[in-house]
Every structure is written in structure tokens, then in C-alpha cells.
């Protein structure tokens, strides 16, 4: 039987209400999402405590990481649902 590949793009808007502590979000960003920092123009490992403080004061970064975290959780839930 022939195999076909199909691809398309479609816009989607997703709204999620999430409950997560900023400490947990910072930990996830470093360990799972691979958050990095720049030190003298060179990438380095992010400091969880420093990232947590930054999340308090930088709403754009906080929103971006929350979006990534929520998308990660949704994708993991889908896989768990398929296996169970």
C-alpha cells in the first residue's frame, strides 16, 4: 500500500489557565527546556534562582516560559492518554 505524506499549516489560538510555582517553572526551564544565560557574550548554564527572580520581574519571559511549559504538559498528557 502506498504511503503518503501530507503537511499543512493552520493558525490556532490556545488559552490555558495553569497553576505553577515560579520556582518549579524555573527548574523546568533549566532542566527540561534547556534555558541558558549569556555571560560576557558566551552561553552558559542558567542559574535556577536567578531565573526565578527574573521571572518575577519580566512578564514577557514569564509568559513565554509558561506557554512552553503548558505546551509540554499537553503533549505529554496526549502521549500518556495514548498509552493508557
VMD Tcl script that builds the backbone (N, CA, C; Angstrom):
set m [mol new atoms 252]
animate dup $m
set s [atomselect $m all]
$s set {name element resname resid chain x y z} {
  {N N UNK 1 A 0.852 -1.165 0.000}
  {CA C UNK 1 A 0.000 0.000 0.000}
  {C C UNK 1 A 0.906 1.239 0.000}
  {N N UNK 2 A 0.639 2.227 -0.833}
  {CA C UNK 2 A 1.485 3.421 -0.881}
  {C C UNK 2 A 1.352 4.257 0.396}
  {N N UNK 3 A 2.453 4.899 0.726}
  {CA C UNK 3 A 2.488 5.783 1.886}
  {C C UNK 3 A 2.581 7.215 1.384}
  {N N UNK 4 A 1.764 8.084 1.913}
  {CA C UNK 4 A 1.748 9.479 1.504}
  {C C UNK 4 A 2.045 10.354 2.703}
  {N N UNK 5 A 2.722 11.434 2.441}
  {CA C UNK 5 A 2.976 12.409 3.488}
  {C C UNK 5 A 2.219 13.675 3.126}
  {N N UNK 6 A 1.523 14.226 4.093}
  {CA C UNK 6 A 0.771 15.450 3.871}
  {C C UNK 6 A 1.124 16.439 4.975}
  {N N UNK 7 A 1.220 17.692 4.603}
  {CA C UNK 7 A 1.586 18.720 5.579}
  {C C UNK 7 A 0.755 19.950 5.309}
  {N N UNK 8 A 0.311 20.597 6.370}
  {CA C UNK 8 A -0.381 21.855 6.230}
  {C C UNK 8 A -0.174 22.677 7.478}
  {N N UNK 9 A -0.436 23.943 7.334}
  {CA C UNK 9 A -0.348 24.857 8.464}
  {C C UNK 9 A -1.724 25.431 8.711}
  {N N UNK 10 A -2.034 25.591 9.959}
  {CA C UNK 10 A -3.287 26.231 10.298}
  {C C UNK 10 A -3.077 27.014 11.586}
  {N N UNK 11 A -3.602 28.214 11.606}
  {CA C UNK 11 A -3.449 29.011 12.823}
  {C C UNK 11 A -4.323 28.444 13.945}
  {N N UNK 12 A -3.813 28.564 15.132}
  {CA C UNK 12 A -4.565 28.093 16.294}
  {C C UNK 12 A -4.304 29.031 17.456}
  {N N UNK 13 A -5.321 29.281 18.212}
  {CA C UNK 13 A -5.186 30.065 19.443}
  {C C UNK 13 A -5.526 29.138 20.607}
  {N N UNK 14 A -4.635 29.114 21.571}
  {CA C UNK 14 A -4.830 28.253 22.730}
  {C C UNK 14 A -4.799 29.123 23.973}
  {N N UNK 15 A -5.752 28.915 24.851}
  {CA C UNK 15 A -5.758 29.599 26.142}
  {C C UNK 15 A -5.734 28.537 27.228}
  {N N UNK 16 A -4.809 28.679 28.145}
  {CA C UNK 16 A -4.707 27.720 29.240}
  {C C UNK 16 A -4.565 28.483 30.544}
  {N N UNK 17 A -5.240 28.017 31.555}
  {CA C UNK 17 A -5.073 28.542 32.902}
  {C C UNK 17 A -4.255 27.508 33.660}
  {N N UNK 18 A -3.080 27.914 34.105}
  {CA C UNK 18 A -2.176 26.963 34.748}
  {C C UNK 18 A -1.835 27.434 36.150}
  {N N UNK 19 A -1.560 26.483 36.999}
  {CA C UNK 19 A -1.097 26.769 38.347}
  {C C UNK 19 A 0.280 26.150 38.491}
  {N N UNK 20 A 1.275 27.008 38.654}
  {CA C UNK 20 A 2.645 26.523 38.806}
  {C C UNK 20 A 3.423 27.556 39.615}
  {N N UNK 21 A 4.229 27.094 40.506}
  {CA C UNK 21 A 5.093 27.952 41.296}
  {C C UNK 21 A 6.257 28.406 40.414}
  {N N UNK 22 A 6.687 29.651 40.559}
  {CA C UNK 22 A 7.786 30.145 39.734}
  {C C UNK 22 A 9.082 29.375 39.966}
  {N N UNK 23 A 9.277 28.850 41.169}
  {CA C UNK 23 A 10.452 28.007 41.423}
  {C C UNK 23 A 10.402 26.757 40.542}
  {N N UNK 24 A 9.234 26.152 40.453}
  {CA C UNK 24 A 9.062 24.955 39.634}
  {C C UNK 24 A 9.230 25.283 38.149}
  {N N UNK 25 A 8.697 26.429 37.726}
  {CA C UNK 25 A 8.828 26.841 36.325}
  {C C UNK 25 A 10.295 27.073 35.976}
  {N N UNK 26 A 11.027 27.734 36.851}
  {CA C UNK 26 A 12.447 27.985 36.612}
  {C C UNK 26 A 13.224 26.670 36.554}
  {N N UNK 27 A 12.938 25.759 37.460}
  {CA C UNK 27 A 13.597 24.450 37.467}
  {C C UNK 27 A 13.323 23.708 36.166}
  {N N UNK 28 A 12.052 23.713 35.732}
  {CA C UNK 28 A 11.685 23.059 34.469}
  {C C UNK 28 A 12.420 23.702 33.290}
  {N N UNK 29 A 12.482 25.023 33.289}
  {CA C UNK 29 A 13.115 25.740 32.176}
  {C C UNK 29 A 14.586 25.357 32.043}
  {N N UNK 30 A 15.260 25.177 33.159}
  {CA C UNK 30 A 16.678 24.820 33.138}
  {C C UNK 30 A 16.859 23.346 32.790}
  {N N UNK 31 A 16.100 22.469 33.441}
  {CA C UNK 31 A 16.324 21.032 33.294}
  {C C UNK 31 A 15.706 20.435 32.031}
  {N N UNK 32 A 14.539 20.915 31.636}
  {CA C UNK 32 A 13.820 20.307 30.514}
  {C C UNK 32 A 13.932 21.159 29.251}
  {N N UNK 33 A 13.689 22.451 29.389}
  {CA C UNK 33 A 13.670 23.324 28.215}
  {C C UNK 33 A 15.063 23.800 27.819}
  {N N UNK 34 A 16.056 23.568 28.664}
  {CA C UNK 34 A 17.430 23.934 28.323}
  {C C UNK 34 A 17.704 25.424 28.369}
  {N N UNK 35 A 17.079 26.132 29.300}
  {CA C UNK 35 A 17.307 27.574 29.434}
  {C C UNK 35 A 18.792 27.850 29.646}
  {N N UNK 36 A 19.297 28.863 28.970}
  {CA C UNK 36 A 20.700 29.247 29.055}
  {C C UNK 36 A 20.782 30.738 29.359}
  {N N UNK 37 A 21.928 31.184 29.802}
  {CA C UNK 37 A 22.171 32.606 30.026}
  {C C UNK 37 A 23.406 33.022 29.243}
  {N N UNK 38 A 23.554 34.326 29.085}
  {CA C UNK 38 A 24.757 34.858 28.453}
  {C C UNK 38 A 25.627 35.476 29.529}
  {N N UNK 39 A 26.878 35.099 29.536}
  {CA C UNK 39 A 27.852 35.654 30.460}
  {C C UNK 39 A 29.013 36.168 29.621}
  {N N UNK 40 A 29.146 37.467 29.553}
  {CA C UNK 40 A 30.174 38.091 28.712}
  {C C UNK 40 A 30.038 37.657 27.254}
  {N N UNK 41 A 28.788 37.523 26.816}
  {CA C UNK 41 A 28.523 37.159 25.435}
  {C C UNK 41 A 28.624 35.681 25.123}
  {N N UNK 42 A 28.908 34.869 26.129}
  {CA C UNK 42 A 29.017 33.428 25.914}
  {C C UNK 42 A 27.863 32.707 26.620}
  {N N UNK 43 A 27.266 31.720 25.935}
  {CA C UNK 43 A 26.183 30.980 26.581}
  {C C UNK 43 A 26.701 30.119 27.724}
  {N N UNK 44 A 25.898 30.041 28.759}
  {CA C UNK 44 A 26.255 29.213 29.908}
  {C C UNK 44 A 25.012 28.654 30.556}
  {N N UNK 45 A 25.209 27.808 31.529}
  {CA C UNK 45 A 24.085 27.213 32.238}
  {C C UNK 45 A 23.326 28.283 33.014}
  {N N UNK 46 A 22.022 28.202 32.954}
  {CA C UNK 46 A 21.187 29.148 33.688}
  {C C UNK 46 A 21.181 28.784 35.175}
  {N N UNK 47 A 21.129 29.782 35.989}
  {CA C UNK 47 A 21.025 29.622 37.436}
  {C C UNK 47 A 19.540 29.617 37.787}
  {N N UNK 48 A 19.058 28.539 38.392}
  {CA C UNK 48 A 17.636 28.405 38.691}
  {C C UNK 48 A 17.147 29.559 39.562}
  {N N UNK 49 A 17.901 29.913 40.599}
  {CA C UNK 49 A 17.475 31.002 41.489}
  {C C UNK 49 A 17.443 32.337 40.750}
  {N N UNK 50 A 18.442 32.582 39.921}
  {CA C UNK 50 A 18.467 33.819 39.149}
  {C C UNK 50 A 17.331 33.875 38.140}
  {N N UNK 51 A 17.061 32.766 37.486}
  {CA C UNK 51 A 15.960 32.720 36.530}
  {C C UNK 51 A 14.629 32.932 37.233}
  {N N UNK 52 A 14.477 32.376 38.411}
  {CA C UNK 52 A 13.234 32.556 39.182}
  {C C UNK 52 A 13.009 34.028 39.496}
  {N N UNK 53 A 14.061 34.730 39.915}
  {CA C UNK 53 A 13.947 36.163 40.208}
  {C C UNK 53 A 13.608 36.945 38.939}
  {N N UNK 54 A 14.218 36.550 37.835}
  {CA C UNK 54 A 13.934 37.215 36.561}
  {C C UNK 54 A 12.474 37.019 36.162}
  {N N UNK 55 A 11.940 35.827 36.394}
  {CA C UNK 55 A 10.546 35.557 36.056}
  {C C UNK 55 A 9.586 36.453 36.831}
  {N N UNK 56 A 9.951 36.816 38.045}
  {CA C UNK 56 A 9.113 37.722 38.842}
  {C C UNK 56 A 8.991 39.091 38.192}
  {N N UNK 57 A 10.071 39.558 37.589}
  {CA C UNK 57 A 10.145 40.939 37.107}
  {C C UNK 57 A 10.038 41.078 35.590}
  {N N UNK 58 A 10.034 39.979 34.866}
  {CA C UNK 58 A 9.986 40.045 33.410}
  {C C UNK 58 A 8.757 39.288 32.905}
  {N N UNK 59 A 7.624 40.004 32.763}
  {CA C UNK 59 A 6.384 39.320 32.377}
  {C C UNK 59 A 6.444 38.685 30.983}
  {N N UNK 60 A 7.206 39.246 30.069}
  {CA C UNK 60 A 7.294 38.663 28.718}
  {C C UNK 60 A 8.001 37.314 28.763}
  {N N UNK 61 A 9.102 37.233 29.493}
  {CA C UNK 61 A 9.806 35.960 29.637}
  {C C UNK 61 A 8.932 34.957 30.381}
  {N N UNK 62 A 8.278 35.420 31.452}
  {CA C UNK 62 A 7.403 34.536 32.234}
  {C C UNK 62 A 6.301 33.961 31.349}
  {N N UNK 63 A 5.660 34.808 30.543}
  {CA C UNK 63 A 4.584 34.336 29.672}
  {C C UNK 63 A 5.110 33.341 28.638}
  {N N UNK 64 A 6.270 33.630 28.078}
  {CA C UNK 64 A 6.844 32.724 27.085}
  {C C UNK 64 A 7.143 31.352 27.699}
  {N N UNK 65 A 7.767 31.345 28.870}
  {CA C UNK 65 A 8.083 30.065 29.513}
  {C C UNK 65 A 6.816 29.335 29.951}
  {N N UNK 66 A 5.797 30.078 30.373}
  {CA C UNK 66 A 4.519 29.443 30.720}
  {C C UNK 66 A 3.891 28.792 29.490}
  {N N UNK 67 A 3.998 29.452 28.339}
  {CA C UNK 67 A 3.473 28.861 27.099}
  {C C UNK 67 A 4.208 27.565 26.772}
  {N N UNK 68 A 5.528 27.603 26.869}
  {CA C UNK 68 A 6.316 26.400 26.587}
  {C C UNK 68 A 5.998 25.281 27.575}
  {N N UNK 69 A 5.868 25.640 28.849}
  {CA C UNK 69 A 5.575 24.654 29.887}
  {C C UNK 69 A 4.208 24.015 29.649}
  {N N UNK 70 A 3.202 24.849 29.358}
  {CA C UNK 70 A 1.852 24.331 29.125}
  {C C UNK 70 A 1.824 23.427 27.891}
  {N N UNK 71 A 2.487 23.835 26.820}
  {CA C UNK 71 A 2.533 23.009 25.613}
  {C C UNK 71 A 3.230 21.679 25.891}
  {N N UNK 72 A 4.290 21.710 26.675}
  {CA C UNK 72 A 4.997 20.484 27.040}
  {C C UNK 72 A 4.086 19.562 27.834}
  {N N UNK 73 A 3.350 20.118 28.771}
  {CA C UNK 73 A 2.449 19.308 29.592}
  {C C UNK 73 A 1.324 18.719 28.750}
  {N N UNK 74 A 0.784 19.504 27.832}
  {CA C UNK 74 A -0.290 18.998 26.973}
  {C C UNK 74 A 0.215 17.863 26.086}
  {N N UNK 75 A 1.406 18.013 25.527}
  {CA C UNK 75 A 1.930 16.957 24.660}
  {C C UNK 75 A 2.218 15.693 25.462}
  {N N UNK 76 A 2.700 15.832 26.663}
  {CA C UNK 76 A 2.965 14.658 27.496}
  {C C UNK 76 A 1.660 13.974 27.886}
  {N N UNK 77 A 0.619 14.756 28.144}
  {CA C UNK 77 A -0.676 14.195 28.504}
  {C C UNK 77 A -1.239 13.387 27.341}
  {N N UNK 78 A -1.065 13.900 26.118}
  {CA C UNK 78 A -1.554 13.183 24.941}
  {C C UNK 78 A -0.878 11.824 24.824}
  {N N UNK 79 A 0.435 11.764 25.047}
  {CA C UNK 79 A 1.144 10.500 24.950}
  {C C UNK 79 A 0.713 9.542 26.042}
  {N N UNK 80 A 0.516 10.061 27.242}
  {CA C UNK 80 A 0.073 9.222 28.349}
  {C C UNK 80 A -1.316 8.668 28.038}
  {N N UNK 81 A -2.188 9.528 27.468}
  {CA C UNK 81 A -3.529 9.085 27.109}
  {C C UNK 81 A -3.507 7.992 26.057}
  {N N UNK 82 A -2.568 8.058 25.127}
  {CA C UNK 82 A -2.490 7.046 24.087}
  {C C UNK 82 A -2.022 5.709 24.622}
  {N N UNK 83 A -1.136 5.764 25.632}
  {CA C UNK 83 A -0.599 4.512 26.148}
  {C C UNK 83 A -1.513 3.875 27.178}
  {N N UNK 84 A -2.400 4.657 27.761}
  {CA C UNK 84 A -3.253 4.112 28.814}
  {C C UNK 84 A -4.601 4.014 28.364}
}
mol reanalyze $m
mol bondsrecalc $m
mol representation Tube
mol addrep $m
